[in-house]
Amino acid sequence: MEKKNIDWSNLGFTYMKTDYRYVSNYKDGAWDEGAMITDDTVAINECAGVLQYAQTVFEGLKAYTTEDGRIVTFRPDLNGERMENSARRLEMPVFSKERFIKAVIETVKANAAYVPPYGSGATLYIRPYMFGSNPVIGVKPADEYQFRVFTTPVGPYFKGGVKPLTIRVSDFDRAAPNGTGHIKAGLNYAMSLHAIVDAHSQGFDENMYLDPGTRTKVEETGGANFLFVTKDNTVVTPKSSSILPSITRRSLIYVAEHYLGLKVEEREVLLEEVKDFAECGLCGTAAVISPVGKIVDHGKEIVLPAGMEQMGPVTQKLYDTLTGIQMGRLEAPEGWIQVIE
Ligand SMILES: *Cc1c(COP(=O)(O)O)cnc(C)c1O
């Protein structure tokens, strides 16, 4: 298969149309068999549930080329499982994890010419999503849905080197204690847009959201979970029912324990104790880990000892080990690497 003529290492995180996408429709209580199509547009009624009441959930994962030239994805079963849970919470029909994995594999295979080569740092981003497609005007779940998967090649996250982030403690909240923070729903992102635009306009890269109930505990940012490292090298990650369960964070915790022999704690993290940590990072599919150099709490600056020039030593080890596993340079735990071709 011949690769497309793309300047892989200069791609950003933007949408580029690829050749094929997967579509399956839900009607009369059942999903159809699904198909690969070439049309990149969606035609739905003006009153579709997704347009009126934001009934939509999504996932994000990557396909990439390993050192030995295979095209693979990383733990798509967990994305499938998470999408099942997201759908249930928004009263949408479940598109099974098994079919989800098949749809992801088929879509990547069809767009193999867009999977960046090993060493470019670029990847093929995969976006599965689902939305209510029939007219809904009284507030209730839609009766018909569409599940789609498209792909788009994206560039290396740390183009021009790693730059630790400066984040602020946000006065806006991301997720209510018994709300929808733990599912991957578009609505969580819509309501975060004002906070992130405001943060950027004030010179911050991201928002650190606190628990809205007490505003004393660290939750996460708009799209990534926190990992902290204590001065004696214990990896600490916040525990809360309103945090989105990041697959990257869960994988990094496993790597910390089983590959690096580090102690791991998943527990409530007080804003008050953040100043005592040695390292801080944000975990998600896009970057694996982005180091945080500085946290600003209403004018009070916390500069992490790892500083503003590089990743802290433990963060770096976690990053190197997980990306080593993903790229096939290190042996992966059973079931983590899904080979596509
Ligand atoms: C997607 C997402 C993450 C990261 O999850 P990964 O599975 O690691 O990509 C973290 N926080 C939020 C709010 C998210 O939507």
The ligand as an SDF file (V2000), in Angstrom:
LIG
                    3D

 15 15  0  0  0  0  0  0  0  0999 V2000
  -10.6670   11.8000   26.8760 C   0  0  0  0  0  0  0  0  0  0  0  0
  -10.4380   12.4570   28.1800 C   0  0  0  0  0  0  0  0  0  0  0  0
   -9.3020   12.1890   28.9670 C   0  0  0  0  0  0  0  0  0  0  0  0
   -8.1760   11.3020   28.4970 C   0  0  0  0  0  0  0  0  0  0  0  0
   -8.5570    9.9660   28.3400 O   0  0  0  0  0  0  0  0  0  0  0  0
   -7.6620    8.9770   27.4820 P   0  0  0  0  0  0  0  0  0  0  0  0
   -8.4790    7.7240   27.4500 O   0  0  0  0  0  0  0  0  0  0  0  0
   -6.3780    8.7880   28.2030 O   0  0  0  0  0  0  0  0  0  0  0  0
   -7.4550    9.5920   26.1530 O   0  0  0  0  0  0  0  0  0  0  0  0
   -9.2020   12.8180   30.1940 C   0  0  0  0  0  0  0  0  0  0  0  0
  -10.1370   13.6900   30.6220 N   0  0  0  0  0  0  0  0  0  0  0  0
  -11.2280   13.9840   29.8870 C   0  0  0  0  0  0  0  0  0  0  0  0
  -12.2210   14.9450   30.4250 C   0  0  0  0  0  0  0  0  0  0  0  0
  -11.4190   13.3780   28.6500 C   0  0  0  0  0  0  0  0  0  0  0  0
  -12.5020   13.6680   27.9330 O   0  0  0  0  0  0  0  0  0  0  0  0
  1  2  1  0
  2  3  1  0
  2 14  2  0
  3  4  1  0
  3 10  2  0
  4  5  1  0
  5  6  1  0
  6  7  2  0
  6  8  1  0
  6  9  1  0
 10 11  1  0
 11 12  2  0
 12 13  1  0
 12 14  1  0
 14 15  1  0
M  END
$$$$
